[in-house]
Amino acid sequence: MTREANAGWTAEGRIVLPGSTIGVLGGGQLGRMLALAGRHMGYRFVTLDPTPDSPCGQVADRQITAAYDDAEAAEALARECDVITYEFENVDAGVARMLAEKTYVPQGDRLLYTTQHRLREKRAVEACGVKVAPYAEIASEADLREAVGRFGTPCVLKTATGGYDGKGQRVIRSADEIPGAYAELSRAKTELVLEQFIRFEKEISVIAARSPRGEVRAFPAAENVHVGNILHLSIVPARADSAVLQRAQELAVRIAEGLDVVGLIAVEMFLTPDGGLYVNELAPRPHNSGHYTMEACRTSQFEQHIRAVCNLPLGSTELMTPVVMVNVLGEHVAPLLDWLETPRREDPHVTVKVHLYGKREAKAGRKMGHVNLLTDDVNRALDWIQAAGIWETENTGSV
């Protein structure tokens, strides 16, 4: 079938039907799982990534191996695809803008421009009427000293761009740490932002989807546990008051609508002991804390993203079973493989679903896969994680 046969226009925008080719900027695990979900629906995939044999490239119809800012490669991607999406937010916004001029990029470049920069992101969230932690723009060490004095310690200094999994940030616990923190992060040659420390009870996240036709749906809130600034566990349903979790979903929907999101937006929040919710970060893409949806929800986050960018009706986000998602980092791969090959008596209360991403080198701290534990009792799933011996170095005793 031709492109023309697979695409149509309605009063609610362009619709990209199965049989079309979806281009993915980025060849990591999120792109891989997007392609696997889209293949079930009949779509073809081309990915652009600088790493040969990337996780997404292994399951796509073709990989264009080139740097993300390679204009010629981006044009080649545009020629081959009916619609283009991205699997991570550090795509060059200029490349996204150029692609939008040559083919259909329903997510556009404005949301990328906003979420690639912490100060712009915080202002955008506030404009939606949603709380963020008190913050200050930092242009000098004197600015930092003044803001620390105002916020108190501990507080967190972050680079405005480029940070992820705890990179690009420093916790300041006393005034003595101010010079070193400023010297270290100012080397990044980007604006800095200081955030007041929120004494939170839990970290939660909600993933919402919005289509060009304006349909919005939010997935159930996940309770997230981090180890070493990297997500370790997501527990769903989150262990919090149902009214608070409903409000978290409503805030995510408000942000999706206020920012004219197309596709997915992951909204990470702090839940305070008094039931307050403060948005910490946004991610305009599938998110690690949404991997639980792959088996636990009627529609996975990956299928929902495909539906949204192609302007199909969105799927149900109903949770069918409680679930715990646990990340597999490089240091966990060998014990996971040992566990897989060892016969054992299965726990009838826990169903284990293993997802590995096809990365060649298992480096410590590198996300290599995840495991979804479907259960009728999340405490049984947490006990399974402790007993499996795969995550021996992780401190999960407090979850």
Secondary structure, DSSP 8 states (H G I E B T S, - for coil): --HHHHEEEETTEEEE-TTSEEEEE--SHHHHHHHHHHHHHT-EEEEEESSTT-TTTTTSSEEEES-TT-HHHHHHHHHH-SEEEESSTTS-HHHHHHHHHHS--TTTTHHHHHHTSHHHHHHHHHHTT--B--EEEE-SHHHHHHHHHHH-SSEEEEESSS--TTTTEEEE-SGGGHHHHHHHHHTT-S-EEEEE----SEEEEEEEEE-TT--EEE---EEEEEETTEEEEEEES-SS-HHHHHHHHHHHHHHHHHTT--EEEEEEEEE-TTS-EEEEEEESS--GGGTTHHHHBSS-HHHHHHHHHTT-------B-S-EEEEEEEGGGHHHHHHHHHS-----TTEEEEEEE---S---TT-EEEEEEEEES-HHHHHHHHHHHSSSTTS--TT-
